[in-house]
Amino acid sequence: PKTQVYVSSVPDLKRLWSQGRGNALGKQIWKLGICPSMLGDADSLTSAATLRRDRVQDRVEAYNQVLREVCAKDRHCRFDGNAVFDYRFGTDQLSHWDWFHPSTDGQARLAEIAYRTVTARKPVT
């Protein structure tokens, strides 16, 4: 009953696409099928591709809203206040193995965000 739960927001996948699409190797790796709803056909700016990416972004934002709402119902739950979603990561924070997951540097930045949230006197709202 005293256990504290930390809930991290879902990262901004549209930023992931915008950062990684400038890297030729990253785009080749994405062609293997990593998150095709956002990363597929990375250079396409057609209305269909834009709509597809916007739908993913809308879903991510909806997930984060639900995470915020559910966490707010439990006094032992700490939501990051969308800190992970809002984090302005660059390609150095992306794994150069899959250009999707965080690199070692990216993991360190996420750990800093988590530490600030968990140790804050008052929960982020």
C-alpha positions in Angstrom: 0.0 0.0 0.0 3.0 2.4 0.3 4.6 1.4 -3.0 5.1 4.3 -5.3 4.6 3.8 -9.0 6.3 5.9 -11.7 4.5 6.3 -15.0 6.4 7.6 -17.9 4.7 9.2 -20.9 5.0 7.7 -24.3 7.8 9.4 -26.3 6.9 11.7 -29.2 7.1 9.3 -32.2 6.6 12.0 -34.7 9.8 13.6 -33.4 11.5 10.3 -33.7 10.5 10.2 -37.4 11.6 13.8 -38.0 14.9 13.3 -36.3 15.8 9.9 -37.8 14.6 10.4 -41.4 17.6 12.5 -42.1 19.9 9.5 -41.6 20.2 7.1 -44.6 21.2 4.1 -42.4 18.3 4.8 -40.1 15.8 4.9 -43.0 17.2 1.6 -44.3 16.7 0.0 -40.9 13.2 1.3 -40.6 12.4 -0.5 -43.9 12.7 -3.7 -42.0 9.3 -2.9 -40.5 10.0 -1.0 -37.3 6.9 1.0 -36.4 5.7 1.2 -40.0 2.7 3.3 -39.1 5.0 6.2 -38.3 8.4 5.3 -39.8 7.3 3.5 -43.0 8.2 5.3 -46.3 10.1 7.9 -44.2 10.6 10.4 -47.0 7.0 10.5 -48.1 5.2 13.8 -47.4 2.0 12.9 -49.3 -1.3 13.6 -47.7 -1.8 9.9 -47.0 1.6 9.6 -45.2 1.0 12.8 -43.3 -2.5 11.6 -42.2 -1.1 8.2 -41.2 1.6 9.9 -39.0 -0.9 12.3 -37.6 -3.1 9.4 -36.5 -0.2 7.8 -34.7 0.6 11.1 -33.0 -3.0 11.5 -31.9 -3.0 8.0 -30.5 0.2 8.7 -28.5 -1.2 11.9 -27.1 -4.4 10.0 -26.2 -2.4 7.3 -24.4 -0.5 10.0 -22.5 -3.8 11.6 -21.4 -5.1 8.3 -20.1 -1.8 7.6 -18.3 -2.1 11.1 -16.6 -5.8 10.5 -15.6 -5.3 7.0 -14.2 -2.2 8.0 -12.3 -4.0 11.0 -10.8 -6.4 8.6 -9.1 -3.7 7.1 -6.9 -1.7 9.2 -4.5 1.2 6.8 -4.8 1.4 7.2 -8.5 3.8 9.7 -10.1 3.2 10.6 -13.8 6.0 12.4 -15.5 3.8 15.3 -16.6 4.6 14.4 -20.3 8.3 15.1 -19.6 9.4 12.1 -21.8 6.9 13.1 -24.6 8.2 16.7 -24.4 11.9 15.8 -24.3 13.5 17.2 -27.4 15.8 14.3 -28.2 18.2 14.2 -31.2 19.8 11.4 -33.1 22.5 11.0 -30.4 19.7 9.7 -28.1 18.6 7.1 -30.7 20.1 3.6 -30.9 22.1 3.3 -34.0 21.1 -0.4 -34.1 17.4 0.2 -34.8 17.0 4.0 -34.9 13.9 3.5 -32.7 14.9 2.7 -29.1 17.0 5.0 -26.9 20.8 4.8 -27.1 22.9 4.7 -24.0 22.8 8.5 -24.0 19.1 8.4 -24.5 18.6 6.0 -21.6 20.7 8.4 -19.4 18.4 11.3 -20.3 15.3 9.2 -19.6 16.8 8.2 -16.2 17.4 11.9 -15.4 13.8 12.7 -16.2 12.6 9.8 -14.0 14.8 10.7 -11.1 13.5 14.3 -11.1 9.9 13.1 -11.2 10.3 10.5 -8.6 12.2 12.7 -6.1 10.2 15.8 -6.6 8.5 17.0 -3.4 5.2 17.3 -5.1 3.9 15.2 -8.1 4.1 16.8 -11.5 0.6 17.8 -12.7 
